[in-house]
């Protein structure tokens, strides 16, 4: 993980990218809760990645979801690099952060 942190400029950036690679999409609060990061840090990183053209966002109800941009030619090689990075993580870390998935509540869904 340390190599990815250095490559992407910090722990938050590396974790956000690994999360999105693993789950295909996500939202700031979910990513922050997964790694114990602040919502603001994660949202700032997601906005930077969107401004760079790597991510797209859309509203799902009141939740702003981020996903990979299919039009950016750098996404495919970046995701290949992230796949290699996931392979270097300890199995315990993979189980803890990259196996559970909870989607946001669908608008209008009964509790």
N, C-alpha and C positions, 0 to 999 in steps of 0.2 A: 504494500500500500504506500509505503514511503516514496517509492519511485513515482507513482502516479501523483502523489501530492506535490512533489517537486515539479513534475512535468506540467501539471495544470495550475500551478501557482498557489495551492493550498489544500487543506483537508476538505473544506466544504465543497470546493469545486470538484474534487475527485469523487467524493461521496455522492453528490448530486448526479454526476455523469454515470457512475456505476449503477445507481438506482434506476435512472431512466433507461440505461442499456438493459438492465435485467427485467424491468416491468413494462417497458415500452412507453409508458406515460405515467404522470403523477402530478400531484399538486403540493404546494409549498408546505402546508401544515402536516401532511402525511409524511413527507420526506424528512422534515424537521423532527417529528416525533420518532421516526424510525431510528435516527442516529443521535438523538438527544441534542440537537442543534437548535439555535434560535430561529424562529420563523422568519425574522428579518434578514438574517444571513442567507438563508436558503432562497428566499424570494429575490434578494439582490443578485444572487448567482444565476437563478433562472432567467431573470431579466437580462443579464449580460449575455447569456447564451442565446436568448431570443434576439437581442440586438445584433449579435454576430451572425444570425441567420441559421444557426444550428438547430434551433427549436422553433416550434409554432405553439401558440396558445389559443384556446377557445373556452368559452364559458359552457359549463355543464351545470345548469341550474345557476346557483350563485358561486360555484367553485370554478376557479380558473385552472384548467388542465393544460399541462405541457406535454408535448410529444415531439419526436424527431421530425425535422423538415425533410420531406422526400425530394425536394428540389436542390438541396445543397450537396454538391459532389464530395464534400469532405466528410459527410456523415458516415458513409460506408467504411472508409479506412479508420475513422475514429472509433467506430463500434468494434471493428476487428481488434484494435488496440485495447479497448476496454474489455473485450472477451478474454484476451490474454491476461489482463490485469486481474480479472475475477479468478482466473486459474491460479494466481499466486497467493490468494487469501487462504487463511486457515479455515478448515472445514467448520469449526465452531462459529467463526465470524460469518461464513456463508449461511449457515443454518439460522443464526440470530437475525441477520439483516436482509437476506435476499431470498427467503422462502415464503414468508407470510405475505398475503396481499388482501387488503380491505379497500373496496371501492367506496367512493362517496355515496351517500344516500341519494337515491333517485328522487327528483322533485315530485312531490305529490304522493309519495309512497307512505302507506300507513305504518305506524311503529309497531 
